[in-house]
Amino acid sequence: MYRTGTGRAATEVPVWWAEHAWLGGATAAAGVVLEVKGDRLAAVIPGVSKASSQATVLPGLTLPGLANGHSHAFHRALRGRAQDRSGTFWSWRELMYSLADRLDPDAYHRLARATYTEMVLAGYTAVGEFHYLHHGPGGHPYADPNAMGGALVAAAAEAGLRLTLLDTCYLEAAPGAGPDGVQMRFSDGSAGTWAERVSRMAPDANTVIGAAVHSVRAVPPAAAAEVAAWARAGHRPLHAHVSEQPQENDECVAAYGATPLEVLAGAGAVDGAFTAVHGTHLSRSDVALLGRSGGGCCLCPTTERDLGDGIGPVAEMAAAGVTLSLGSDSHAVVDPFEEARALEMDARLAARSRGVMTPPQLLGAATQGGMAALGWDAGRLEAGRLADFVTIRTASVRTAGADPASPAAAVFAAGAADVDTVVVGGRTVVQAGVHRNGGDAGAELAAVIGELWR
Ligand SMILES: [Zn+2]
């Protein structure tokens, strides 16, 4: 349900009134006015019992915009085609590579636009795209060497969510072994040519250009140091896949005599702007190192369970002060509520005890933690922050009966289908569960994915 005040169209009204809004505490506040100026919140006023006639009414529970900290948009084409196979991460990767080899800038754009539209409909207002598919077949650069990254920038703008393009350096198949097969499309040849290419990409109001080291498997320490220096010089977020697999840890120790996180720290990569993606098999001393550095960890529970990767040391990281965030990664599932719920549920299975994380901690990872990792001044409903917010229905068949003033309603009852309204930078992108573009993202996904697998 979506109602507006009388006399003005919803898009013209810069004031919303939320029945309940989560402002970061143990419970949500009742009757919260959200005033917007430009693309930022000008005022957040709780305890207002009745909406003014100018306000757009948001029935249900309003949250800060949700952040998808780790995405490979093209993996969306694997959903329902990869899950039924046996094997491990490594056998799954073969199928993913065959998909990567089929993409060109046009297909990449259409697939990403529909995938990002699915994300916005699910309540995500920002995505961190870990982008490594840079070049054409055989590794030959396109006429515009950033044609593939540009396709993602356009896709996000059209879908209406913020993009942090984590342009990824990828140089090797394994320590000392050059790229092989489709990996040629990922490689710039050296960190220097990677930096030269990515430096040509300009940020805009909807786009942060960040950096990524694919992994210690794919980037030697000296090159990782160059990427880290480039990121630090431009105050950009830096991400890396870290300890997703025990095999990756073993190979790293064999090659460098140190864990992946230690290798990255030695390269100067691990600081407050750094996010370790996955962190599933971090050692105890890695967790302490990440906590001391001020860095974060982006867990991807629905992908990690799909691939049989394992369960990360969530409680240990939270205790060490690591900023946690969440990502849908391979998009086996695109549902930020399921992702937050999975963080806790998986930790329960590992700990064999309940209540490892509180609902505000889980929502904090899904909102503020992710926005910080992606370099956006969002993730909390407070004056001065970017005006990104999401309202979920609290009277749906899934959410009815849960306390609408409790963050637990979002974490333990809601799903993506309960998202009613999504506002990004003060602009309504989703209203009554319908994207403003009015397109059929499902049909777009079916068309482009069908073409890719033909
Ligand atoms: Zn990934």
Boltz pocket constraint, residues with backbone or C-beta under 6 A from the ligand:
constraints:
  - pocket:
      binder: B
      contacts: [[A, 70], [A, 72], [A, 130], [A, 241], [A, 277], [A, 329]]
      max_distance: 6.0
